[in-house]
Amino acid sequence: MKGEGHHHIICQGCGKVIEFKCPFSEELRR
């Protein structure tokens, strides 16, 4: 499956889709 370890988050400010890598996504889990 492609996109493993990547999180797609939509910016509430501009509404664009931003890709966050594993290290960054782990911080969001906290």
Rosetta constraint file for C-alpha pairs under 8 A:
AtomPair CA 3 CA 7 HARMONIC 7.91 0.50
AtomPair CA 5 CA 21 HARMONIC 6.16 0.50
AtomPair CA 5 CA 22 HARMONIC 5.02 0.50
AtomPair CA 6 CA 19 HARMONIC 6.31 0.50
AtomPair CA 6 CA 20 HARMONIC 5.59 0.50
AtomPair CA 6 CA 21 HARMONIC 4.91 0.50
AtomPair CA 6 CA 22 HARMONIC 6.02 0.50
AtomPair CA 6 CA 25 HARMONIC 7.62 0.50
AtomPair CA 7 CA 19 HARMONIC 5.74 0.50
AtomPair CA 7 CA 20 HARMONIC 5.19 0.50
AtomPair CA 7 CA 21 HARMONIC 6.67 0.50
AtomPair CA 7 CA 22 HARMONIC 7.72 0.50
AtomPair CA 7 CA 25 HARMONIC 6.62 0.50
AtomPair CA 8 CA 17 HARMONIC 6.31 0.50
AtomPair CA 8 CA 18 HARMONIC 5.79 0.50
AtomPair CA 8 CA 19 HARMONIC 4.97 0.50
AtomPair CA 8 CA 20 HARMONIC 6.59 0.50
AtomPair CA 9 CA 17 HARMONIC 5.70 0.50
AtomPair CA 9 CA 18 HARMONIC 5.34 0.50
AtomPair CA 9 CA 19 HARMONIC 6.53 0.50
AtomPair CA 9 CA 20 HARMONIC 7.51 0.50
AtomPair CA 10 CA 15 HARMONIC 5.67 0.50
AtomPair CA 10 CA 16 HARMONIC 5.56 0.50
AtomPair CA 10 CA 17 HARMONIC 4.48 0.50
AtomPair CA 10 CA 18 HARMONIC 6.09 0.50
AtomPair CA 11 CA 15 HARMONIC 4.74 0.50
AtomPair CA 11 CA 16 HARMONIC 5.47 0.50
AtomPair CA 11 CA 17 HARMONIC 6.36 0.50
AtomPair CA 11 CA 18 HARMONIC 6.94 0.50
AtomPair CA 12 CA 16 HARMONIC 7.98 0.50
AtomPair CA 20 CA 24 HARMONIC 6.04 0.50
AtomPair CA 20 CA 25 HARMONIC 6.11 0.50
AtomPair CA 21 CA 25 HARMONIC 6.11 0.50
AtomPair CA 22 CA 26 HARMONIC 6.15 0.50
AtomPair CA 23 CA 27 HARMONIC 7.02 0.50
AtomPair CA 24 CA 28 HARMONIC 6.81 0.50
AtomPair CA 25 CA 29 HARMONIC 6.49 0.50
AtomPair CA 26 CA 30 HARMONIC 7.04 0.50
